[in-house]
Amino acid sequence: MNYWLKWLLINVAALVLATLIGLLVLSQVYVLKLNVGHNPASPLVLGFIVSVAVAIAAPATRFMPRFIVLSAIFAGEYLLSFAVSNVTLFMANAYWDGDVGAAKPWIYGGAIIPLVTGVTGYLALRRYRLSNVADVFR
C-alpha cells in the first residue's frame, strides 16, 4: 500500500473519530441547555471545517496526537463559543442596555474563534511532528 494512501486513511480515521467527539459535545449542549449562540450546531460545523484545514496543513504525526488535537478543536469551538456568547450578552446588557444595534462591533467577536482554534491546533501538531514521514506507520 502506498504511503500517501496510509497517510490519507490515518487522517480520515482521526477526523471521523474527532467528529464523533464533536457530536458528543453537541449532545451535551442540548442536554445542559448551554448558550453557544443562535444555532447550537454551528460550532460543530466550524470545528469540522477547521479540523479539515488543520489535518491538511499539519505535518506528519502519529495517530493519537492528531486525534487528540482534532478532538480538542471541536471541544475548544464549543467552549469558546459558550464563553464569547455569554460575555457578549453581558456586555450588551451592561454597557448598552440591551441595544444590539449599538453593540454591533462587539457582537461579531465570535468570528475569531475558528482562527484561534485552528492556529492553536496547527501549532500543537507541529510540536509532535515526525522527523521521517515513514515513522508514522511503525
C-alpha positions as CSV (number, residue, x, y, z in Angstrom):
1,M,0.0,0.0,0.0
2,N,1.3,3.4,-0.9
3,Y,2.4,5.8,1.9
4,W,0.0,8.5,0.7
5,L,-2.9,6.1,1.0
6,K,-2.0,5.1,4.5
7,W,-1.5,8.8,5.4
8,L,-4.9,9.6,4.0
9,L,-6.5,6.8,6.0
10,I,-4.9,8.0,9.2
11,N,-6.2,11.5,8.6
12,V,-9.7,10.3,7.7
13,A,-9.8,8.0,10.8
14,A,-8.7,10.7,13.1
15,L,-11.1,13.2,11.6
16,V,-14.1,10.8,11.8
17,L,-13.3,9.9,15.5
18,A,-12.8,13.6,16.3
19,T,-16.2,14.4,14.7
20,L,-17.8,11.8,16.9
21,I,-16.3,13.6,19.9
22,G,-17.8,16.8,18.5
23,L,-21.2,15.2,18.2
24,L,-20.9,14.0,21.8
25,V,-20.2,17.6,22.9
26,L,-23.1,18.8,20.8
27,S,-25.4,16.4,22.6
28,Q,-24.3,17.7,25.9
29,V,-25.0,21.3,24.8
30,Y,-28.6,20.2,24.1
31,V,-28.8,18.3,27.4
32,L,-27.3,21.0,29.6
33,K,-29.1,23.8,27.6
34,L,-25.9,25.8,27.2
35,N,-25.9,29.1,25.4
36,V,-23.5,28.8,22.5
37,G,-25.1,31.3,20.1
38,H,-28.1,31.4,17.8
39,N,-27.5,27.9,16.4
40,P,-26.1,25.3,18.8
41,A,-24.8,23.2,15.9
42,S,-22.7,26.0,14.4
43,P,-19.5,25.2,16.5
44,L,-19.7,21.7,15.2
45,V,-19.7,22.8,11.6
46,L,-17.0,25.4,12.2
47,G,-14.9,22.8,14.2
48,F,-15.2,20.3,11.3
49,I,-14.0,22.9,8.7
50,V,-11.1,24.0,11.0
51,S,-10.2,20.3,11.7
52,V,-10.1,19.5,7.9
53,A,-7.9,22.5,7.3
54,V,-5.6,21.6,10.2
55,A,-5.5,17.9,9.1
56,I,-4.4,19.0,5.6
57,A,-1.9,21.6,6.7
58,A,-0.3,19.9,9.7
59,P,3.0,18.0,9.4
60,A,3.3,14.2,9.8
61,T,2.4,13.0,13.3
62,R,1.3,9.7,14.9
63,F,-2.4,8.9,15.2
64,M,-3.0,9.7,18.8
65,P,-1.6,13.3,18.9
66,R,-3.6,14.0,15.7
67,F,-6.8,12.5,17.2
68,I,-6.4,14.4,20.5
69,V,-5.7,17.8,18.7
70,L,-8.6,17.4,16.3
71,S,-10.9,16.5,19.2
72,A,-9.7,19.4,21.2
73,I,-10.5,21.7,18.2
74,F,-14.2,20.6,18.4
75,A,-14.3,21.0,22.2
76,G,-12.5,24.3,22.0
77,E,-15.0,25.6,19.5
78,Y,-17.8,24.9,21.9
79,L,-16.0,26.2,25.0
80,L,-15.0,29.4,23.3
81,S,-18.5,29.8,21.7
82,F,-20.0,29.4,25.2
83,A,-17.7,32.0,26.7
84,V,-17.9,34.6,23.9
85,S,-21.7,34.4,23.6
86,N,-22.2,34.8,27.4
87,V,-19.7,37.6,27.6
88,T,-21.3,39.3,24.6
89,L,-24.8,39.1,26.2
90,F,-23.4,40.5,29.5
91,M,-21.6,43.4,27.7
92,A,-24.7,44.2,25.6
93,N,-26.9,44.4,28.7
94,A,-24.4,46.1,31.0
95,Y,-23.0,48.8,28.6
96,W,-25.7,49.3,26.0
97,D,-28.8,48.4,28.0
98,G,-29.6,45.6,25.7
99,D,-29.4,47.7,22.5
100,V,-27.9,45.2,20.0
101,G,-27.6,47.9,17.3
102,A,-25.2,50.0,19.5
103,A,-23.2,46.9,20.3
104,K,-22.7,45.7,16.8
105,P,-18.9,45.7,16.6
106,W,-18.6,43.6,19.8
107,I,-21.3,41.1,18.7
108,Y,-19.1,39.7,15.9
109,G,-16.2,38.9,18.3
110,G,-17.1,35.2,17.9
111,A,-15.9,35.2,14.3
112,I,-12.3,34.9,15.5
113,I,-12.9,31.6,17.4
114,P,-12.2,29.3,14.4
115,L,-8.9,31.2,13.8
116,V,-7.9,30.8,17.4
117,T,-8.7,27.0,17.4
118,G,-7.1,26.4,14.0
119,V,-3.8,28.2,14.8
120,T,-3.6,26.5,18.2
121,G,-4.3,23.1,16.7
122,Y,-1.7,23.5,14.0
123,L,1.0,24.7,16.4
124,A,0.2,21.8,18.8
125,L,0.6,19.3,15.9
126,R,3.8,20.9,14.9
127,R,5.2,20.0,18.3
128,Y,4.6,16.3,17.6
129,R,5.9,16.2,14.1
130,L,8.0,13.2,13.0
131,S,11.4,13.5,11.5
132,N,10.6,10.9,8.9
133,V,7.1,10.5,7.4
134,A,7.6,6.7,7.2
135,D,7.8,6.6,11.0
136,V,4.1,7.2,11.3
137,F,3.4,3.7,10.0
138,R,5.6,1.8,12.5
